[in-house]
């Protein structure tokens, strides 16, 4: 089974600065259900708040960390897979524009 089949939706690569629980990070890619981000610190709780700007809009999202890869070697950053919960309409419309 391919990665997109397991995930259920395709991923779009993006490189956007964001904040996870008010700490800086980088959005690496996103899909209709979640996103992969890179940060220097893994939050204690799996429930996170994600904030970023894209295409002239500001997003303030709630998420849940599904997995963490602590072996990501670039500048001691960690990758996290986060599922987005309670998606606001503005975020859903943003996804509709960028995911075909």
N, CA, C and O of each residue as an XYZ file, in Angstrom:
400
protein
N       0.854     -1.176      0.000
C       0.000      0.000      0.000
C       0.893      1.230      0.000
O       1.822      1.314      0.803
N       0.631      2.186     -0.884
C       1.422      3.400     -0.978
C       1.146      4.361      0.165
O       0.151      4.236      0.878
N       2.049      5.325      0.327
C       1.920      6.282      1.431
C       0.631      7.082      1.346
O      -0.038      7.274      2.361
N       0.263      7.560      0.142
C      -0.967      8.344      0.027
C      -2.208      7.480      0.258
O      -3.234      7.989      0.711
N      -2.129      6.167     -0.050
C      -3.263      5.297      0.215
C      -3.466      5.102      1.718
O      -4.600      5.082      2.197
N      -2.352      4.958      2.469
C      -2.453      4.830      3.921
C      -2.990      6.115      4.532
O      -3.807      6.080      5.452
N      -2.531      7.238      4.020
C      -2.878      8.531      4.585
C      -4.304      8.928      4.229
O      -4.986      9.560      5.035
N      -4.762      8.568      3.039
C      -6.114      8.903      2.645
C      -6.228     10.205      1.877
O      -7.288     10.491      1.322
N      -5.175     11.001      1.826
C      -5.185     12.223      1.025
C      -3.756     12.591      0.654
O      -2.806     12.229      1.349
N      -3.617     13.312     -0.448
C      -2.285     13.649     -0.932
C      -1.664     14.775     -0.111
O      -2.366     15.577      0.504
N      -0.348     14.816     -0.117
C       0.428     15.830      0.602
C       0.887     16.909     -0.358
O       1.249     16.630     -1.501
N       0.869     18.148      0.119
C       1.384     19.283     -0.630
C       2.600     19.807      0.124
O       2.512     20.129      1.308
N       3.730     19.889     -0.565
C       4.929     20.430      0.079
C       4.803     21.943      0.210
O       4.476     22.645     -0.747
N       5.066     22.417      1.400
C       5.072     23.851      1.701
C       6.221     24.100      2.651
O       6.589     23.216      3.424
N       6.780     25.263      2.607
C       7.786     25.686      3.583
C       7.318     27.034      4.124
O       7.535     28.084      3.519
N       6.666     26.966      5.291
C       6.081     28.155      5.899
C       6.505     28.195      7.360
O       6.428     27.185      8.060
N       6.945     29.341      7.814
C       7.258     29.504      9.229
C       5.950     29.454     10.015
O       4.938     30.019      9.600
N       5.990     28.768     11.153
C       4.799     28.670     11.989
C       5.206     28.650     13.450
O       6.387     28.719     13.789
N       4.208     28.553     14.300
C       4.437     28.422     15.732
C       3.639     27.224     16.235
O       2.461     27.069     15.913
N       4.294     26.383     17.025
C       3.648     25.252     17.672
C       3.747     25.519     19.165
O       4.839     25.539     19.733
N       2.592     25.725     19.795
C       2.559     26.112     21.213
C       3.479     27.303     21.478
O       4.219     27.342     22.462
N       3.406     28.253     20.582
C       4.140     29.519     20.675
C       5.659     29.361     20.536
O       6.410     30.253     20.929
N       6.111     28.241     19.985
C       7.536     28.038     19.692
C       7.703     27.970     18.176
O       6.843     27.431     17.481
N       8.809     28.516     17.658
C       8.987     28.545     16.199
C       9.169     27.160     15.599
O       9.720     26.254     16.225
N       8.693     27.024     14.373
C       8.846     25.791     13.624
C       8.652     26.053     12.143
O       8.453     27.191     11.717
N       8.713     24.984     11.367
C       8.555     25.075      9.919
C       7.524     24.046      9.479
O       7.619     22.867      9.820
N       6.542     24.505      8.719
C       5.598     23.601      8.074
C       6.317     22.989      6.878
O       6.822     23.717      6.023
N       6.370     21.661      6.807
C       7.061     20.974      5.721
C       6.110     20.508      4.629
O       6.403     20.653      3.442
N       4.974     19.952      5.027
C       3.939     19.584      4.065
C       2.607     19.444      4.790
O       2.554     19.331      6.014
N       1.535     19.454      4.006
C       0.211     19.349      4.606
C      -0.734     18.605      3.693
O      -0.503     18.482      2.490
N      -1.804     18.111      4.287
C      -2.864     17.407      3.567
C      -4.192     17.874      4.155
O      -4.221     18.748      5.021
N      -5.268     17.300      3.692
C      -6.588     17.668      4.231
C      -6.731     17.296      5.706
O      -7.516     17.910      6.428
N      -5.979     16.297      6.152
C      -6.137     15.820      7.528
C      -5.080     16.319      8.497
O      -5.339     16.406      9.697
N      -3.905     16.646      8.006
C      -2.845     17.008      8.934
C      -1.668     17.668      8.261
O      -1.752     18.137      7.126
N      -0.557     17.692      8.995
C       0.647     18.327      8.485
C       1.877     17.710      9.133
O       1.807     17.085     10.191
N       3.005     17.908      8.460
C       4.299     17.499      8.998
C       5.063     18.781      9.274
O       5.221     19.623      8.390
N       5.533     18.925     10.499
C       6.247     20.135     10.899
C       7.597     19.762     11.493
O       7.822     18.623     11.902
N       8.479     20.735     11.531
C       9.793     20.566     12.130
C       9.964     21.640     13.197
O       9.726     22.820     12.940
N      10.378     21.228     14.398
C      10.620     22.159     15.498
C      11.866     21.715     16.264
O      12.355     20.601     16.079
N      12.365     22.588     17.115
C      13.532     22.230     17.918
C      13.142     21.512     19.206
O      13.985     20.882     19.845
N      11.877     21.602     19.588
C      11.433     21.001     20.839
C      10.096     20.295     20.635
O       9.194     20.834     19.994
N       9.977     19.104     21.176
C       8.711     18.367     21.114
C       7.859     18.783     22.312
O       8.323     18.699     23.450
N       6.624     19.230     22.081
C       5.760     19.609     23.203
C       5.526     18.439     24.163
O       5.539     17.277     23.757
N       5.314     18.762     25.435
C       5.059     17.746     26.450
C       3.725     17.052     26.191
O       3.631     15.827     26.262
N       2.705     17.835     25.894
C       1.374     17.292     25.621
C       1.231     17.017     24.124
O       1.783     17.759     23.312
N       0.505     15.971     23.746
C       0.269     15.728     22.321
C      -0.728     16.714     21.703
O      -0.845     16.790     20.480
N      -1.441     17.462     22.535
C      -2.387     18.463     22.031
C      -1.638     19.773     21.828
O      -1.012     20.288     22.755
N      -1.705     20.313     20.600
C      -0.914     21.495     20.273
C      -1.764     22.569     19.606
O      -2.830     22.298     19.053
N      -1.263     23.776     19.676
C      -1.846     24.928     18.979
C      -0.851     25.340     17.900
O       0.329     25.551     18.182
N      -1.331     25.451     16.669
C      -0.491     25.774     15.520
C      -0.962     27.084     14.921
O      -2.148     27.263     14.647
N      -0.030     27.995     14.721
C      -0.359     29.301     14.148
C       0.585     29.609     12.995
O       1.798     29.430     13.105
N       0.011     30.074     11.883
C       0.838     30.500     10.748
C       0.034     31.393      9.815
O      -1.191     31.480      9.905
N       0.761     32.055      8.914
C       0.155     32.897      7.887
C       0.461     32.295      6.524
O       1.568     31.815      6.278
N      -0.525     32.326      5.650
C      -0.344     31.849      4.282
C      -1.385     32.502      3.393
O      -2.545     32.644      3.779
N      -0.968     32.895      2.211
C      -1.876     33.480      1.219
C      -2.731     34.606      1.790
O      -3.911     34.720      1.459
N      -2.144     35.434      2.641
C      -2.841     36.584      3.193
C      -3.792     36.277      4.338
O      -4.504     37.169      4.801
N      -3.818     35.047      4.800
C      -4.698     34.671      5.908
C      -3.876     34.196      7.103
O      -2.764     33.688      6.957
N      -4.457     34.377      8.285
C      -3.830     33.878      9.517
C      -4.626     32.683     10.002
O      -5.856     32.707     10.042
N      -3.893     31.623     10.374
C      -4.531     30.396     10.836
C      -4.132     30.109     12.272
O      -2.966     30.243     12.643
N      -5.095     29.720     13.063
C      -4.897     29.344     14.464
C      -5.619     28.010     14.628
O      -6.845     27.967     14.731
N      -4.850     26.926     14.652
C      -5.412     25.586     14.576
C      -5.110     24.771     15.827
O      -4.137     25.024     16.539
N      -5.960     23.799     16.071
C      -5.741     22.828     17.141
C      -5.321     21.519     16.489
O      -5.868     21.122     15.461
N      -4.344     20.855     17.099
C      -3.883     19.606     16.526
C      -3.500     18.593     17.580
O      -3.468     18.884     18.776
N      -3.209     17.394     17.103
C      -2.802     16.292     17.964
C      -1.597     15.619     17.309
O      -1.662     15.226     16.145
N      -0.504     15.487     18.050
C       0.713     14.876     17.516
C       0.519     13.363     17.404
O       0.243     12.684     18.393
N       0.669     12.849     16.178
C       0.532     11.411     15.935
C       1.872     10.685     16.033
O       1.934      9.556     16.521
N       2.933     11.325     15.575
C       4.245     10.699     15.603
C       5.333     11.771     15.693
O       5.124     12.926     15.324
N       6.496     11.356     16.194
C       7.663     12.242     16.303
C       8.879     11.481     15.805
O       9.104     10.333     16.189
N       9.663     12.126     14.944
C      10.926     11.577     14.482
C      12.029     12.440     15.081
O      12.269     13.555     14.618
N      12.694     11.931     16.100
C      13.730     12.700     16.784
C      15.094     12.555     16.133
O      16.060     13.167     16.590
N      15.196     11.754     15.071
C      16.480     11.532     14.422
C      16.708     12.454     13.235
O      17.684     12.285     12.504
N      15.847     13.403     13.035
C      15.996     14.373     11.955
C      17.204     15.243     12.284
O      17.166     16.005     13.250
N      18.262     15.145     11.506
C      19.575     15.642     11.912
C      19.831     17.127     11.653
O      20.798     17.671     12.187
N      19.026     17.782     10.879
C      19.307     19.173     10.534
C      19.117     20.073     11.750
O      17.993     20.251     12.218
N      20.196     20.636     12.261
C      20.176     21.599     13.364
C      19.379     21.101     14.574
O      18.691     21.888     15.225
N      19.463     19.827     14.876
C      18.764     19.240     16.024
C      17.253     19.441     15.993
O      16.622     19.548     17.045
N      16.681     19.494     14.826
C      15.238     19.653     14.706
C      14.543     18.293     14.752
O      15.125     17.270     14.392
N      13.308     18.301     15.193
C      12.481     17.105     15.240
C      11.315     17.276     14.280
O      10.772     18.373     14.144
N      10.933     16.205     13.621
C       9.751     16.225     12.764
C       8.580     15.634     13.521
O       8.736     14.692     14.298
N       7.403     16.199     13.287
C       6.186     15.697     13.921
C       5.076     15.606     12.889
O       4.943     16.471     12.024
N       4.288     14.560     12.989
C       3.070     14.434     12.209
C       1.909     14.855     13.094
O       1.703     14.291     14.169
N       1.158     15.840     12.645
C       0.074     16.397     13.458
C      -1.239     16.301     12.694
O      -1.327     16.726     11.542
N      -2.252     15.746     13.334
C      -3.589     15.731     12.746
C      -4.299     17.005     13.216
O      -4.235     17.367     14.391
N      -4.969     17.667     12.289
C      -5.666     18.922     12.620
C      -7.071     18.587     13.085
O      -7.781     17.807     12.451
N      -7.463     19.187     14.201
C      -8.782     18.970     14.781
C      -9.611     20.246     14.645
O      -9.062     21.347     14.656
N     -10.911     20.104     14.520
C     -11.830     21.252     14.484
C     -11.375     22.301     13.476
O     -11.153     23.458     13.831
N     -11.239     21.892     12.228
C     -10.746     22.805     11.186
C     -11.707     23.972     10.971
O     -12.888     23.761     10.697
N     -11.206     25.206     11.095
C     -12.047     26.364     10.776
C     -12.343     26.414      9.270
O     -11.571     25.892      8.465
N     -13.449     27.036      8.900
C     -13.821     27.149      7.488
C     -12.722     27.820      6.667
O     -12.462     27.405      5.538
N     -12.075     28.842      7.211
C     -11.025     29.550      6.486
C      -9.898     28.597      6.106
O      -9.370     28.672      4.997
N      -9.527     27.701      7.019
C      -8.471     26.733      6.746
C      -8.928     25.713      5.703
O      -8.150     25.338      4.825
N     -10.171     25.266      5.789
C     -10.712     24.326      4.806
C     -10.706     24.943      3.413
O     -10.375     24.266      2.439
N     -11.070     26.220      3.305
C     -11.054     26.910      2.005
C      -9.628     27.050      1.479
O      -9.393     26.916      0.278
N      -8.682     27.318      2.369
C      -7.271     27.391      1.981
C      -6.825     26.041      1.405
O      -6.175     26.002      0.360
N      -7.166     24.948      2.070
C      -6.804     23.618      1.583
C      -7.443     23.348      0.228
O      -6.800     22.787     -0.659
N      -8.700     23.742      0.061
C      -9.394     23.543     -1.218
C      -8.658     24.248     -2.353
O      -8.618     23.735     -3.472
N      -8.077     25.414     -2.083
C      -7.357     26.164     -3.119
C      -6.031     25.512     -3.491
O      -5.632     25.557     -4.655
N      -5.347     24.911     -2.536
C      -3.997     24.416     -2.835
C      -3.934     22.925     -3.125
O      -2.970     22.464     -3.737
N      -4.933     22.157     -2.703
C      -4.933     20.712     -2.946
C      -5.916     20.412     -4.074
O      -7.101     20.737     -3.993
N      -5.407     19.801     -5.097
C      -6.253     19.531     -6.281
C      -6.758     18.123     -6.277
O      -7.479     17.723     -7.191
